Amino acid sequence: MTNDVKKIKSWTNDYPTEENALIREAQLLCMNGDFEEAAEKYKKAFRISVIKLYEKVVSEYGDREGYQGRDDYYAGEYAKVVSCYEKMMKKINISFDEKSKFDSFNKINAMISKP
């Protein structure tokens, strides 16, 4: 049984996350000199990362208004996500203009939730 678990675990590790697959596509595009198209792949991967962060925060803290602990946690984790993608975009000399769109829990909650 232990061998089966190890085999399954190694098998699932072979499949990249959606955002990692997009990053890989972007890197391949960069190798071909298609930097604008690569930037779009990076931006899509970034948005997926933001959605995953949003979902994690909602599952841990809920989405009720005025919860400072949740908002602070989101802001801290969001800064890490932005830093990662800024580095990738900087490598191809593309401005990363999406970072302020989702920089607070309330902003992303308003975009994703139905009014």
All heavy atoms as an XYZ file, in Angstrom:
944
protein
N       0.820     -1.204      0.000
C       0.000      0.000      0.000
C       0.859      1.260      0.000
O       0.569      2.204     -0.706
C      -0.931     -0.033      1.222
C      -1.880      1.138      1.278
S      -3.048      1.041     -0.079
C      -4.147      2.314      0.394
N       1.930      1.277      0.788
C       2.813      2.441      0.845
C       3.405      2.739     -0.520
O       3.503      3.891     -0.925
C       3.939      2.222      1.871
O       3.351      1.916      3.122
C       4.798      3.444      2.007
N       3.800      1.707     -1.236
C       4.349      1.898     -2.568
C       3.318      2.517     -3.502
O       3.664      3.321     -4.367
C       4.845      0.577     -3.140
C       6.079      0.077     -2.434
O       6.802      0.858     -1.830
N       6.318     -1.225     -2.495
N       2.055      2.130     -3.356
C       1.000      2.698     -4.185
C       0.851      4.196     -3.927
O       0.692      4.977     -4.857
C      -0.336      2.002     -3.922
C      -0.344      0.564     -4.414
O       0.511      0.224     -5.265
O      -1.193     -0.205     -3.942
N       0.913      4.607     -2.660
C       0.789      6.025     -2.311
C       1.951      6.809     -2.897
O       1.763      7.877     -3.484
C       0.706      6.211     -0.782
C       0.773      7.680     -0.408
C      -0.560      5.583     -0.234
N       3.154      6.268     -2.772
C       4.329      6.938     -3.339
C       4.207      7.057     -4.852
O       4.552      8.073     -5.437
C       5.603      6.187     -2.969
C       6.008      6.344     -1.530
C       7.271      5.574     -1.239
C       7.629      5.674      0.235
N       8.825      4.883      0.545
N       3.708      6.013     -5.485
C       3.550      6.024     -6.934
C       2.519      7.073     -7.363
O       2.734      7.819     -8.302
C       3.127      4.629     -7.422
C       3.233      4.435     -8.907
C       2.773      3.058     -9.339
C       3.678      1.980     -8.771
N       3.339      0.630     -9.258
N       1.407      7.113     -6.653
C       0.366      8.098     -6.964
C       0.886      9.514     -6.752
O       0.666     10.398     -7.578
C      -0.906      7.836     -6.124
C      -1.567      6.537     -6.578
C      -1.882      9.005     -6.220
C      -2.657      6.037     -5.659
N       1.593      9.720     -5.651
C       2.133     11.048     -5.347
C       3.114     11.490     -6.423
O       3.076     12.629     -6.879
C       2.796     11.036     -3.973
C       3.108     12.396     -3.445
C       3.561     12.325     -2.002
C       3.753     13.721     -1.462
N       4.179     13.712     -0.073
N       3.991     10.609     -6.846
C       4.961     10.982     -7.881
C       4.257     11.235     -9.210
O       4.650     12.113     -9.977
C       6.031      9.915     -8.040
O       5.502      8.745     -8.617
N       3.195     10.490     -9.464
C       2.437     10.675    -10.699
C       1.757     12.048    -10.718
O       1.790     12.752    -11.717
C       1.402      9.565    -10.824
C       0.520      9.689    -12.020
C       0.861      9.446    -13.314
C      -0.851     10.077    -12.035
N      -0.215      9.647    -14.130
C      -1.281     10.050    -13.374
C      -1.754     10.444    -11.065
C      -2.576     10.381    -13.741
C      -3.035     10.770    -11.438
C      -3.424     10.732    -12.755
N       1.170     12.465     -9.597
C       0.487     13.754     -9.556
C       1.465     14.908     -9.578
O       1.138     15.990    -10.043
C      -0.433     13.877     -8.323
O       0.355     13.709     -7.150
C      -1.558     12.882     -8.362
N       2.688     14.708     -9.100
C       3.693     15.769     -9.137
C       4.164     16.059    -10.551
O       4.749     17.102    -10.811
C       4.889     15.403     -8.253
C       4.557     15.495     -6.782
O       3.621     16.178     -6.383
N       5.338     14.803     -5.965
N       3.930     15.139    -11.476
C       4.330     15.339    -12.866
C       3.429     16.333    -13.593
O       3.776     16.805    -14.658
C       4.321     14.015    -13.627
C       5.422     13.073    -13.163
O       6.391     13.559    -12.540
O       5.304     11.867    -13.427
N       2.276     16.627    -13.029
C       1.331     17.531    -13.679
C       1.433     18.915    -13.056
O       1.145     19.088    -11.876
C      -0.102     16.993    -13.553
C      -0.291     15.723    -14.336
C      -0.171     14.489    -13.727
C      -0.541     15.774    -15.698
C      -0.312     13.321    -14.450
C      -0.684     14.601    -16.433
C      -0.571     13.390    -15.810
O      -0.701     12.235    -16.538
N       1.841     19.908    -13.850
C       1.996     21.258    -13.297
C       0.635     21.917    -13.042
O      -0.376     21.549    -13.645
C       2.750     21.998    -14.401
C       2.385     21.286    -15.660
C       2.183     19.839    -15.256
N       0.642     22.896    -12.166
C      -0.568     23.670    -11.950
C      -0.858     24.468    -13.220
O       0.019     24.634    -14.077
C      -0.401     24.644    -10.769
O       0.640     25.586    -11.099
C      -0.082     23.914     -9.482
N      -2.061     24.977    -13.297
C      -2.435     25.750    -14.486
C      -1.531     26.963    -14.656
O      -1.080     27.266    -15.760
C      -3.897     26.178    -14.380
C      -4.424     26.843    -15.630
C      -5.898     27.184    -15.544
O      -6.535     26.901    -14.506
O      -6.410     27.738    -16.525
N      -1.240     27.666    -13.555
C      -0.399     28.846    -13.676
C       1.049     28.464    -14.029
O       1.688     29.175    -14.814
C      -0.464     29.747    -12.446
C      -0.080     29.129    -11.143
C      -1.244     28.559    -10.369
O      -2.172     27.976    -10.957
O      -1.207     28.670     -9.131
N       1.548     27.342    -13.523
C       2.891     26.910    -13.903
C       2.965     26.536    -15.376
O       3.965     26.793    -16.039
C       3.351     25.739    -13.032
C       3.712     26.173    -11.632
O       3.923     27.356    -11.367
N       3.764     25.236    -10.719
N       1.892     25.935    -15.893
C       1.851     25.609    -17.323
C       1.858     26.886    -18.167
O       2.546     26.950    -19.200
C       0.615     24.773    -17.635
N       1.139     27.905    -17.715
C       1.137     29.182    -18.446
C       2.506     29.861    -18.392
O       2.955     30.448    -19.384
C       0.061     30.115    -17.872
C      -1.366     29.757    -18.232
C      -2.349     30.486    -17.328
C      -1.645     30.073    -19.695
N       3.154     29.770    -17.248
C       4.494     30.346    -17.125
C       5.455     29.628    -18.075
O       6.260     30.269    -18.756
C       4.984     30.283    -15.663
C       4.179     31.266    -14.811
C       6.480     30.576    -15.569
C       4.354     31.101    -13.316
N       5.339     28.321    -18.140
C       6.182     27.559    -19.064
C       5.916     27.975    -20.510
O       6.837     28.170    -21.295
C       5.909     26.061    -18.874
C       6.594     25.108    -19.811
C       8.047     24.807    -19.521
N       8.393     24.571    -18.149
C       8.421     23.379    -17.555
N       8.079     22.295    -18.213
N       8.805     23.269    -16.309
N       4.641     28.155    -20.868
C       4.306     28.618    -22.219
C       4.910     29.989    -22.478
O       5.437     30.252    -23.563
C       2.793     28.685    -22.396
C       2.104     27.355    -22.536
C       0.607     27.520    -22.724
O       0.199     28.373    -23.537
O      -0.149     26.795    -22.053
N       4.838     30.864    -21.490
C       5.402     32.211    -21.632
C       6.904     32.142    -21.855
O       7.453     32.870    -22.705
C       5.079     33.047    -20.399
N       7.572     31.276    -21.125
C       9.021     31.136    -21.294
C       9.366     30.624    -22.685
O      10.333     31.088    -23.302
C       9.579     30.212    -20.214
C       9.511     30.840    -18.832
C       9.785     29.864    -17.708
O       9.582     28.657    -17.857
N      10.229     30.379    -16.577
N       8.558     29.701    -23.186
C       8.781     29.209    -24.551
C       8.568     30.325    -25.571
O       9.317     30.440    -26.540
C       7.850     28.026    -24.838
C       8.185     26.731    -24.103
C       7.051     25.724    -24.262
C       9.505     26.154    -24.590
N       7.552     31.133    -25.337
C       7.305     32.265    -26.238
C       8.465     33.263    -26.199
O       8.858     33.809    -27.236
C       5.994     32.960    -25.878
C       4.732     32.173    -26.223
C       3.522     32.754    -25.498
C       4.511     32.175    -27.728
N       9.019     33.476    -25.018
C      10.176     34.369    -24.899
C      11.359     33.837    -25.705
O      12.088     34.610    -26.343
C      10.588     34.533    -23.437
S       9.445     35.512    -22.452
N      11.532     32.538    -25.680
C      12.623     31.925    -26.443
C      12.462     32.167    -27.937
O      13.444     32.204    -28.675
C      12.698     30.430    -26.153
C      13.140     30.138    -24.726
S      13.030     28.383    -24.303
C      14.461     27.758    -25.185
N      11.210     32.348    -28.374
C      10.935     32.640    -29.791
C      10.903     34.133    -30.075
O      10.650     34.539    -31.196
C       9.597     32.019    -30.203
C       9.658     30.521    -30.285
O      10.717     29.951    -30.549
N       8.543     29.867    -30.049
N      11.055     34.952    -29.030
C      11.024     36.395    -29.213
C       9.631     36.997    -29.194
O       9.457     38.170    -29.502
N       8.623     36.215    -28.813
C       7.231     36.686    -28.764
C       6.919     37.233    -27.366
O       6.139     36.662    -26.610
C       6.265     35.541    -29.105
C       6.457     35.001    -30.495
O       6.842     35.781    -31.378
O       6.221     33.792    -30.700
N       7.514     38.373    -27.037
C       7.435     38.898    -25.678
C       6.047     39.435    -25.311
O       5.619     39.300    -24.177
C       8.503     39.968    -25.457
C       9.895     39.422    -25.610
C      10.671     39.756    -26.700
C      10.407     38.540    -24.662
C      11.947     39.233    -26.848
C      11.689     38.016    -24.806
C      12.459     38.361    -25.904
N       5.348     40.005    -26.249
C       3.999     40.506    -25.954
C       3.045     39.358    -25.656
O       2.249     39.427    -24.721
C       3.463     41.353    -27.124
C       4.203     42.653    -27.344
C       4.060     43.616    -26.169
O       2.992     43.657    -25.539
O       5.045     44.318    -25.882
N       3.127     38.313    -26.439
C       2.280     37.142    -26.197
C       2.671     36.458    -24.882
O       1.816     35.988    -24.128
C       2.380     36.156    -27.367
C       1.296     35.117    -27.357
C       1.298     34.249    -28.613
O       1.851     34.655    -29.650
O       0.724     33.153    -28.534
N       3.980     36.442    -24.602
C       4.453     35.879    -23.335
C       3.899     36.678    -22.163
O       3.475     36.106    -21.157
C       5.981     35.873    -23.299
N       3.867     37.994    -22.300
C       3.338     38.851    -21.230
C       1.881     38.515    -20.939
O       1.459     38.506    -19.775
C       3.483     40.321    -21.608
N       1.111     38.222    -21.974
C      -0.289     37.855    -21.764
C      -0.408     36.531    -20.998
O      -1.291     36.381    -20.160
C      -1.030     37.775    -23.107
C      -1.241     39.133    -23.761
C      -1.937     40.133    -22.846
O      -2.980     39.782    -22.243
O      -1.432     41.263    -22.731
N       0.477     35.595    -21.281
C       0.465     34.320    -20.538
C       0.829     34.557    -19.070
O       0.202     34.003    -18.170
C       1.452     33.324    -21.151
C       1.142     32.931    -22.571
C      -0.056     32.022    -22.659
C      -0.237     31.585    -24.103
N      -1.442     30.827    -24.303
N       1.834     35.410    -18.838
C       2.206     35.744    -17.462
C       1.042     36.406    -16.730
O       0.767     36.101    -15.577
C       3.415     36.677    -17.427
C       4.751     36.011    -17.680
C       5.667     36.573    -18.561
C       5.123     34.848    -17.004
C       6.908     35.991    -18.784
C       6.360     34.251    -17.224
C       7.246     34.842    -18.107
O       8.475     34.258    -18.322
N       0.353     37.316    -17.410
C      -0.773     38.011    -16.783
C      -1.911     37.048    -16.455
O      -2.541     37.157    -15.409
C      -1.281     39.136    -17.685
C      -0.340     40.324    -17.760
C      -0.836     41.369    -18.712
C       0.148     42.504    -18.859
N      -0.311     43.515    -19.820
N      -2.159     36.107    -17.338
C      -3.211     35.119    -17.074
C      -2.820     34.244    -15.882
O      -3.651     33.962    -15.004
C      -3.467     34.262    -18.312
C      -4.636     33.318    -18.141
C      -4.971     32.589    -19.430
C      -6.173     31.681    -19.223
N      -6.519     30.953    -20.449
N      -1.566     33.837    -15.823
C      -1.083     33.044    -14.684
C      -1.212     33.851    -13.394
O      -1.609     33.313    -12.356
C       0.367     32.626    -14.915
N      -0.918     35.136    -13.468
C      -1.051     36.014    -12.305
C      -2.496     36.057    -11.822
O      -2.768     35.915    -10.626
C      -0.560     37.424    -12.650
C      -0.895     38.455    -11.624
C      -0.243     38.472    -10.397
C      -1.869     39.411    -11.869
C      -0.556     39.427     -9.440
C      -2.185     40.365    -10.924
C      -1.533     40.370     -9.704
N      -3.429     36.230    -12.757
C      -4.845     36.287    -12.377
C      -5.304     34.978    -11.731
O      -6.066     34.996    -10.765
C      -5.699     36.617    -13.596
C      -5.528     38.040    -14.059
C      -6.465     38.379    -15.218
N      -5.796     39.295    -16.099
C      -5.457     39.045    -17.356
N      -5.786     37.901    -17.920
N      -4.816     39.941    -18.077
N      -4.837     33.864    -12.237
C      -5.178     32.569    -11.634
C      -4.610     32.497    -10.219
O      -5.290     32.033     -9.295
C      -4.676     31.404    -12.504
C      -5.467     31.353    -13.815
C      -4.782     30.071    -11.761
C      -4.888     30.428    -14.864
N      -3.392     32.968    -10.033
C      -2.790     32.984     -8.698
C      -3.595     33.855     -7.745
O      -3.785     33.504     -6.576
C      -1.343     33.488     -8.766
O      -0.536     32.607     -9.503
N      -4.092     34.985     -8.242
C      -4.910     35.877     -7.414
C      -6.221     35.190     -7.033
O      -6.666     35.267     -5.882
C      -5.168     37.223     -8.131
C      -6.199     38.051     -7.388
C      -3.864     38.001     -8.277
N      -6.838     34.519     -7.976
C      -8.084     33.808     -7.683
C      -7.844     32.716     -6.643
O      -8.633     32.554     -5.710
C      -8.700     33.227     -8.973
C      -9.242     34.358     -9.841
C      -9.803     32.219     -8.654
C      -9.618     33.933    -11.244
N      -6.756     31.980     -6.782
C      -6.445     30.943     -5.797
C      -6.220     31.550     -4.412
O      -6.662     30.991     -3.409
C      -5.228     30.139     -6.239
C      -5.532     29.159     -7.334
C      -4.324     28.309     -7.651
C      -4.680     27.226     -8.644
N      -3.526     26.363     -8.933
N      -5.533     32.683     -4.370
C      -5.336     33.367     -3.091
C      -6.677     33.801     -2.516
O      -6.955     33.593     -1.333
C      -4.413     34.579     -3.263
C      -4.268     35.481     -2.042
C      -3.726     34.723     -0.837
C      -3.390     36.686     -2.383
N      -7.529     34.373     -3.342
C      -8.856     34.805     -2.904
C      -9.633     33.616     -2.323
O     -10.209     33.707     -1.236
C      -9.616     35.430     -4.069
C     -11.069     35.694     -3.778
C     -11.454     36.809     -3.051
C     -12.060     34.822     -4.212
C     -12.790     37.050     -2.772
C     -13.392     35.054     -3.941
C     -13.756     36.180     -3.227
O     -15.079     36.412     -2.939
N      -9.633     32.505     -3.035
C     -10.361     31.321     -2.577
C      -9.803     30.795     -1.259
O     -10.551     30.382     -0.381
C     -10.323     30.236     -3.650
C     -11.154     30.586     -4.863
C     -10.952     29.645     -6.032
O      -9.962     28.863     -6.038
O     -11.769     29.698     -6.965
N      -8.495     30.826     -1.117
C      -7.868     30.379      0.131
C      -8.284     31.285      1.286
O      -8.629     30.803      2.363
C      -6.350     30.389     -0.017
C      -5.606     29.972      1.229
C      -4.111     30.027      1.026
C      -3.400     29.634      2.315
N      -1.958     29.791      2.216
N      -8.267     32.595      1.053
C      -8.633     33.553      2.101
C     -10.096     33.384      2.484
O     -10.439     33.375      3.672
C      -8.327     35.000      1.644
C      -8.916     36.023      2.599
C      -6.822     35.210      1.522
N     -10.969     33.233      1.517
C     -12.395     33.046      1.814
C     -12.621     31.753      2.588
O     -13.409     31.726      3.536
C     -13.239     33.068      0.516
C     -14.658     32.601      0.768
C     -13.252     34.471     -0.079
N     -11.921     30.690      2.219
C     -12.122     29.424      2.929
C     -11.616     29.499      4.371
O     -12.169     28.848      5.252
C     -11.462     28.272      2.183
O     -10.060     28.311      2.313
N     -10.588     30.291      4.618
C     -10.038     30.385      5.967
C     -10.717     31.451      6.822
O     -10.856     31.285      8.033
C      -8.539     30.664      5.906
C      -7.739     29.476      5.397
C      -6.244     29.720      5.387
O      -5.762     30.614      6.114
O      -5.552     29.007      4.639
N     -11.114     32.571      6.207
C     -11.615     33.718      6.961
C     -13.056     34.097      6.645
O     -13.642     34.897      7.352
C     -10.739     34.954      6.708
C      -9.325     34.826      7.190
C      -8.308     34.422      6.339
C      -9.002     35.129      8.509
C      -7.005     34.328      6.783
C      -7.695     35.039      8.965
C      -6.703     34.632      8.087
O      -5.414     34.537      8.540
N     -13.582     33.610      5.543
C     -14.909     34.037      5.114
C     -14.823     35.322      4.310
O     -13.755     35.887      4.129
N     -15.973     35.791      3.832
C     -15.962     37.002      3.012
C     -16.797     38.130      3.619
O     -17.167     39.078      2.935
C     -16.410     36.714      1.582
C     -17.820     36.182      1.492
O     -18.447     35.934      2.542
O     -18.307     36.017      0.362
N     -17.068     38.032      4.903
C     -17.829     39.113      5.547
C     -17.020     40.401      5.544
O     -15.784     40.384      5.553
C     -18.231     38.724      6.966
C     -17.067     38.494      7.890
C     -17.530     37.902      9.211
N     -16.383     37.333      9.900
C     -15.911     37.760     11.045
N     -16.513     38.730     11.672
N     -14.855     37.199     11.587
N     -17.685     41.511      5.540
C     -17.014     42.805      5.457
C     -16.390     43.197      6.789
O     -16.850     42.806      7.855
C     -18.012     43.877      5.023
C     -18.433     43.714      3.579
C     -19.190     44.914      3.068
O     -18.928     46.042      3.529
O     -20.050     44.705      2.210
N     -15.329     43.994      6.691
C     -14.728     44.586      7.867
C     -13.927     43.651      8.748
O     -13.857     43.836      9.956
N     -13.291     42.648      8.183
C     -12.492     41.729      8.977
C     -11.018     42.041      8.717
O     -10.449     41.595      7.733
C     -12.838     40.291      8.626
C     -12.175     39.259      9.504
C     -11.921     39.497     10.845
C     -11.810     38.036      8.997
C     -11.322     38.557     11.647
C     -11.211     37.073      9.783
C     -10.968     37.347     11.109
O     -10.369     36.410     11.900
N     -10.402     42.809      9.600
C      -9.050     43.320      9.399
C      -8.001     42.209      9.283
O      -7.088     42.300      8.484
C      -8.668     44.287     10.516
C      -7.416     45.096     10.228
C      -7.543     45.962      8.985
O      -8.551     46.620      8.775
N      -6.525     45.950      8.149
N      -8.124     41.161     10.099
C      -7.160     40.065     10.026
C      -7.118     39.429      8.653
O      -6.050     39.136      8.121
N      -8.281     39.229      8.082
C      -8.372     38.649      6.737
C      -7.760     39.596      5.718
O      -6.979     39.203      4.860
C      -9.827     38.373      6.385
C     -10.003     37.827      4.977
C     -11.301     38.188      4.308
N     -11.551     39.597      4.301
C     -12.747     40.135      4.524
N     -13.777     39.372      4.778
N     -12.906     41.432      4.492
N      -8.098     40.874      5.824
C      -7.600     41.863      4.868
C      -6.079     41.988      4.933
O      -5.407     42.094      3.900
C      -8.269     43.212      5.115
C      -9.773     43.160      4.904
O     -10.277     42.181      4.318
O     -10.454     44.107      5.344
N      -5.529     41.963      6.142
C      -4.077     42.040      6.313
C      -3.393     40.801      5.743
O      -2.358     40.898      5.079
C      -3.714     42.198      7.785
C      -4.134     43.548      8.351
O      -4.418     44.476      7.561
O      -4.185     43.667      9.596
N      -3.980     39.630      5.997
C      -3.419     38.395      5.466
C      -3.420     38.427      3.935
O      -2.420     38.103      3.294
C      -4.208     37.181      5.974
C      -3.711     35.884      5.398
C      -2.572     35.275      5.910
C      -4.363     35.276      4.324
C      -2.097     34.086      5.364
C      -3.897     34.101      3.776
C      -2.755     33.509      4.305
O      -2.287     32.347      3.751
N      -4.536     38.832      3.350
C      -4.630     38.919      1.887
C      -3.552     39.857      1.348
O      -2.843     39.517      0.398
C      -6.018     39.403      1.449
C      -6.123     39.547     -0.046
C      -6.484     38.474     -0.841
C      -5.825     40.752     -0.677
C      -6.552     38.592     -2.224
C      -5.885     40.880     -2.057
C      -6.250     39.800     -2.825
O      -6.294     39.921     -4.198
N      -3.422     41.020      1.965
C      -2.450     42.015      1.486
C      -1.024     41.463      1.535
O      -0.245     41.655      0.591
C      -2.564     43.292      2.305
N      -0.686     40.768      2.609
C       0.654     40.211      2.729
C       0.943     39.132      1.702
O       2.005     39.124      1.066
N      -0.006     38.230      1.521
C       0.171     37.156      0.541
C       0.130     37.701     -0.888
O       0.857     37.236     -1.763
C      -0.895     36.074      0.730
C      -0.752     35.307      2.035
C       0.581     34.607      2.168
O       0.947     33.829      1.255
O       1.261     34.829      3.186
N      -0.707     38.697     -1.109
C      -0.797     39.316     -2.430
C       0.535     39.956     -2.816
O       0.972     39.840     -3.962
C      -1.924     40.353     -2.450
C      -2.109     41.010     -3.783
C      -2.766     40.345     -4.809
C      -1.621     42.287     -4.036
C      -2.932     40.929     -6.049
C      -1.783     42.887     -5.267
C      -2.435     42.198     -6.275
O      -2.582     42.781     -7.500
N       1.186     40.591     -1.854
C       2.483     41.217     -2.120
C       3.500     40.180     -2.590
O       4.315     40.455     -3.481
C       2.976     41.945     -0.875
N       3.441     38.981     -2.030
C       4.348     37.905     -2.443
C       4.059     37.473     -3.880
O       4.981     37.249     -4.672
C       4.213     36.704     -1.513
C       4.696     36.959     -0.105
C       4.412     35.761      0.775
C       4.655     36.050      2.248
N       4.272     34.897      3.098
N       2.786     37.351     -4.211
C       2.394     36.965     -5.573
C       2.855     38.019     -6.570
O       3.457     37.709     -7.598
C       0.863     36.749     -5.662
C       0.424     36.540     -7.104
C       0.430     35.566     -4.812
N       2.597     39.282     -6.242
C       2.988     40.378     -7.132
C       4.501     40.386     -7.343
O       4.982     40.527     -8.468
C       2.503     41.737     -6.577
C       3.166     42.896     -7.299
C       0.992     41.842     -6.692
N       5.249     40.214     -6.277
C       6.711     40.221     -6.366
C       7.211     39.161     -7.337
O       8.090     39.419     -8.172
C       7.305     40.005     -4.977
O       8.702     39.904     -5.050
N       6.637     37.996     -7.260
C       7.019     36.896     -8.140
C       6.785     37.247     -9.609
O       7.660     37.081    -10.453
C       6.235     35.656     -7.742
S       6.525     34.229     -8.795
N       5.599     37.751     -9.897
C       5.264     38.062    -11.292
C       5.972     39.318    -11.788
O       6.307     39.415    -12.971
C       3.743     38.144    -11.479
C       3.123     36.768    -11.485
C       2.616     36.204    -10.323
C       3.090     36.009    -12.645
C       2.083     34.920    -10.319
C       2.562     34.730    -12.655
C       2.066     34.197    -11.495
O       1.549     32.926    -11.505
N       6.234     40.264    -10.904
C       7.000     41.449    -11.310
C       8.389     41.051    -11.800
O       8.873     41.590    -12.791
C       7.134     42.437    -10.146
C       5.965     43.356     -9.985
C       6.169     44.368     -8.864
O       6.750     44.023     -7.817
O       5.726     45.509     -9.043
N       9.004     40.108    -11.117
C      10.333     39.643    -11.517
C      10.297     39.029    -12.908
O      11.181     39.275    -13.733
C      10.863     38.632    -10.509
C      11.256     39.239     -9.191
C      11.667     38.177     -8.190
C      11.865     38.793     -6.816
N      12.133     37.763     -5.795
N       9.267     38.237    -13.186
C       9.163     37.605    -14.505
C       8.941     38.648    -15.595
O       9.557     38.579    -16.659
C       8.033     36.576    -14.517
C       8.355     35.326    -13.746
S       7.061     34.078    -13.873
C       6.204     34.338    -12.339
N       8.071     39.609    -15.316
C       7.769     40.631    -16.319
C       8.967     41.559    -16.544
O       9.206     42.010    -17.664
C       6.540     41.433    -15.895
C       5.270     40.622    -15.772
S       4.653     40.007    -17.335
C       3.856     41.464    -17.939
N       9.706     41.816    -15.485
C      10.877     42.679    -15.598
C      11.921     42.065    -16.529
O      12.593     42.767    -17.276
C      11.473     42.928    -14.217
C      12.593     43.923    -14.193
C      13.055     44.192    -12.774
C      14.134     45.256    -12.778
N      14.599     45.544    -11.416
N      12.027     40.741    -16.493
C      12.998     40.046    -17.343
C      12.748     40.280    -18.823
O      13.671     40.211    -19.633
C      12.978     38.544    -17.056
C      13.604     38.168    -15.747
C      13.550     36.661    -15.560
C      14.177     36.264    -14.250
N      14.147     34.801    -14.051
N      11.499     40.538    -19.183
C      11.185     40.751    -20.604
C      10.855     42.220    -20.889
O      10.319     42.553    -21.940
C      10.048     39.819    -21.076
C       8.762     40.033    -20.296
C      10.496     38.368    -21.017
C       7.570     39.258    -20.844
N      11.188     43.092    -19.927
C      11.008     44.547    -20.080
C       9.570     44.947    -20.401
O       9.319     45.813    -21.231
C      11.954     45.115    -21.141
C      13.395     45.038    -20.708
O      13.706     45.180    -19.527
N      14.286     44.785    -21.648
N       8.626     44.287    -19.737
C       7.215     44.607    -19.905
C       6.712     45.162    -18.572
O       6.977     44.590    -17.519
C       6.381     43.369    -20.299
C       6.888     42.751    -21.599
C       4.901     43.701    -20.372
C       6.523     43.480    -22.861
N       5.985     46.259    -18.646
C       5.424     46.870    -17.439
C       4.328     45.976    -16.873
O       3.463     45.503    -17.604
C       4.862     48.248    -17.779
O       4.208     48.794    -16.670
N       4.377     45.767    -15.573
C       3.372     44.937    -14.898
C       2.324     45.858    -14.310
O       2.403     46.271    -13.167
C       4.044     44.066    -13.831
C       3.139     43.062    -13.203
C       2.442     42.159    -13.980
C       2.988     43.011    -11.845
C       1.605     41.216    -13.403
C       2.153     42.078    -11.246
C       1.468     41.183    -12.037
N       1.317     46.172    -15.100
C       0.322     47.186    -14.741
C      -0.898     46.629    -14.023
O      -1.766     47.379    -13.623
C      -0.114     47.948    -15.984
C      -0.640     47.037    -17.090
O      -0.582     45.805    -16.934
O      -1.100     47.561    -18.101
N      -0.969     45.335    -13.812
C      -2.154     44.734    -13.211
C      -2.116     44.696    -11.686
O      -3.110     44.396    -11.056
C      -2.337     43.308    -13.726
C      -2.621     43.256    -15.200
C      -3.580     42.152    -15.560
O      -3.883     41.312    -14.715
O      -4.028     42.154    -16.698
N      -0.973     44.997    -11.097
C      -0.819     44.755     -9.666
C      -1.753     45.575     -8.782
O      -2.160     45.116     -7.728
C       0.629     44.949     -9.235
C       1.162     46.341     -9.423
C       2.620     46.396     -9.056
C       3.198     47.743     -9.365
N       4.613     47.801     -9.075
N      -2.148     46.764     -9.206
C      -3.034     47.583     -8.356
C      -4.515     47.220     -8.511
O      -5.328     47.621     -7.693
C      -2.823     49.065     -8.645
O      -3.205     49.356     -9.967
N      -4.853     46.430     -9.510
C      -6.253     46.060     -9.735
C      -6.821     45.182     -8.627
O      -8.005     45.229     -8.336
C      -6.403     45.292    -11.056
C      -6.348     46.122    -12.290
C      -6.596     45.231    -13.495
C      -6.567     45.997    -14.774
N      -6.795     45.101    -15.924
N      -5.976     44.359     -8.033
C      -6.433     43.339     -7.094
C      -5.738     43.448     -5.737
O      -5.646     42.475     -5.010
C      -6.173     41.943     -7.668
C      -6.514     41.799     -9.126
C      -5.527     41.635    -10.076
C      -7.838     41.830     -9.532
C      -5.838     41.496    -11.415
C      -8.164     41.692    -10.881
C      -7.167     41.528    -11.823
N      -5.242     44.633     -5.389
C      -4.374     44.764     -4.228
C      -5.081     44.767     -2.875
O      -4.429     44.869     -1.839
C      -3.469     45.985     -4.352
C      -4.232     47.295     -4.433
O      -5.477     47.268     -4.455
O      -3.574     48.345     -4.487
N      -6.389     44.645     -2.865
C      -7.088     44.513     -1.582
C      -8.165     43.431     -1.717
O      -8.676     43.173     -2.812
C      -7.736     45.834     -1.160
O      -8.892     46.093     -1.911
N      -8.478     42.831     -0.599
C      -9.507     41.798     -0.603
C     -10.831     42.362     -1.101
O     -11.533     41.715     -1.872
C      -9.676     41.199      0.802
C     -10.716     40.118      0.830
C     -10.390     38.829      0.474
C     -12.021     40.399      1.173
C     -11.356     37.823      0.463
C     -12.997     39.403      1.179
C     -12.649     38.114      0.816
N     -11.158     43.561     -0.691
C     -12.434     44.163     -1.096
C     -12.520     44.364     -2.608
O     -13.592     44.181     -3.196
C     -12.664     45.479     -0.361
C     -12.944     45.260      1.105
O     -13.422     44.206      1.515
N     -12.638     46.253      1.918
N     -11.408     44.724     -3.243
C     -11.416     44.908     -4.703
C     -11.710     43.593     -5.421
O     -12.564     43.535     -6.290
C     -10.071     45.461     -5.191
C      -9.863     46.920     -4.937
C      -8.530     47.362     -5.521
C      -8.234     48.807     -5.254
N      -6.921     49.210     -5.811
N     -10.979     42.560     -5.046
C     -11.170     41.273     -5.730
C     -12.531     40.684     -5.384
O     -13.189     40.099     -6.232
C     -10.008     40.290     -5.431
C     -10.093     39.049     -6.319
C      -9.957     39.885     -3.989
C      -9.817     39.277     -7.764
N     -12.975     40.871     -4.162
C     -14.285     40.372     -3.760
C     -15.392     41.046     -4.575
O     -16.346     40.391     -4.994
C     -14.496     40.586     -2.265
C     -15.668     39.807     -1.731
O     -15.879     38.655     -2.080
N     -16.449     40.448     -0.880
N     -15.250     42.348     -4.804
C     -16.241     43.071     -5.602
C     -16.267     42.599     -7.047
O     -17.316     42.566     -7.685
C     -15.964     44.575     -5.531
N     -15.098     42.222     -7.576
C     -15.036     41.758     -8.967
C     -15.590     40.358     -9.128
O     -16.216     40.057    -10.143
C     -13.578     41.778     -9.448
C     -13.022     43.131     -9.678
S     -11.326     42.944    -10.219
C     -10.704     44.562     -9.849
N     -15.340     39.510     -8.162
C     -15.724     38.114     -8.282
C     -17.148     37.855     -7.796
O     -17.847     37.019     -8.342
C     -14.718     37.228     -7.505
C     -13.380     37.261     -8.246
C     -15.224     35.814     -7.353
C     -12.295     36.486     -7.562
N     -17.576     38.572     -6.768
C     -18.897     38.343     -6.181
C     -19.978     39.102     -6.927
O     -19.754     40.219     -7.398
C     -18.901     38.801     -4.711
O     -17.940     38.098     -3.983
N     -21.130     38.519     -6.987
C     -22.265     39.151     -7.640
C     -22.865     40.193     -6.674
O     -23.093     39.897     -5.512
C     -23.323     38.089     -7.970
C     -24.445     38.602     -8.823
C     -25.348     37.460     -9.212
C     -26.488     37.980    -10.078
N     -27.374     36.895    -10.499
N     -23.101     41.415     -7.182
C     -23.652     42.462     -6.308
C     -25.059     42.168     -5.821
O     -25.782     41.405     -6.326
C     -23.648     43.711     -7.164
C     -23.265     43.319     -8.531
C     -22.894     41.868     -8.516
